[in-house]
Amino acid sequence: MSEAKESLLEFPCAFPLKIMGLTHDALAQTVLDVVLRHAPDYDAATMEMRASSTGKYLSLTCTINATSKPQLDALYRELSSHPQVKVVL
């Protein structure tokens, strides 16, 4: 497979990230800080937040303008390794 076809995505593209973690006052800001490091053009006002039915977990959806597979890989790595983040989809 050629390098150009290593990814099924065509860049740039709108790419939704779903991040879940325990509900915490700083979770949304923490996720936003990480996302902005990798996608500086991300509009924070578009972040969607949804609490679980019990309120224990918070789901955040950030749709970024993805420019490359390495950008997405780095973003997933940093979010996944953060102690407040449980799942990144």
C-alpha positions in Angstrom: 0.0 0.0 0.0 1.4 3.3 -0.9 2.1 6.0 1.7 -0.6 8.3 0.1 -3.2 5.6 0.7 -2.1 4.7 4.2 -5.2 6.4 5.6 -8.8 6.0 4.3 -9.4 9.7 5.2 -8.7 12.5 2.8 -7.2 15.5 4.4 -8.1 18.1 5.3 -11.5 16.9 6.7 -13.9 17.5 9.5 -13.1 14.8 12.1 -15.2 14.3 15.2 -13.4 13.2 18.4 -15.5 11.8 21.3 -13.7 12.0 24.6 -15.2 10.5 27.8 -14.0 10.9 31.4 -15.2 11.1 34.9 -17.2 14.3 35.5 -14.8 16.9 36.8 -14.8 20.7 36.8 -11.6 20.8 34.8 -12.3 18.0 32.2 -13.7 20.2 29.4 -10.8 22.8 29.8 -8.2 20.1 29.9 -9.5 18.4 26.8 -9.8 21.8 25.1 -6.2 22.7 25.9 -5.0 19.4 24.4 -7.2 19.7 21.3 -6.0 23.3 20.7 -2.3 22.2 20.9 -2.9 19.9 17.9 -5.7 21.8 16.1 -5.1 25.5 16.9 -8.0 26.5 14.6 -10.5 24.5 16.6 -13.5 26.7 17.7 -14.1 26.0 21.4 -17.7 27.2 21.1 -18.5 24.1 19.0 -17.6 21.6 21.8 -20.6 19.4 22.7 -20.9 18.2 26.3 -23.3 15.5 27.5 -23.4 14.0 31.0 -24.2 10.3 31.6 -27.6 9.4 33.1 -26.0 9.1 36.5 -23.9 12.2 36.1 -20.7 10.2 36.8 -19.3 10.5 33.3 -19.0 13.4 30.8 -18.8 12.9 27.1 -17.2 15.7 25.0 -17.4 15.9 21.2 -14.9 18.0 19.4 -15.0 18.2 15.6 -11.7 19.4 14.4 -10.3 20.3 11.0 -7.9 17.3 10.6 -5.0 18.1 8.4 -3.0 14.8 8.6 -2.8 11.3 10.0 0.2 12.2 12.2 -1.8 15.1 13.7 -4.7 12.7 14.6 -2.3 10.1 16.0 -0.6 12.6 18.2 -3.9 14.0 19.4 -5.3 10.5 20.2 -2.0 9.6 22.0 -2.1 12.8 24.2 -5.8 12.5 25.0 -5.6 8.8 25.7 -2.7 9.1 28.1 -4.3 11.9 30.1 -5.3 10.7 33.6 -8.8 12.4 33.4 -9.7 10.8 30.1 -11.1 7.3 30.1 -12.0 6.7 26.4 -11.2 8.5 23.1 -13.2 7.4 20.0 
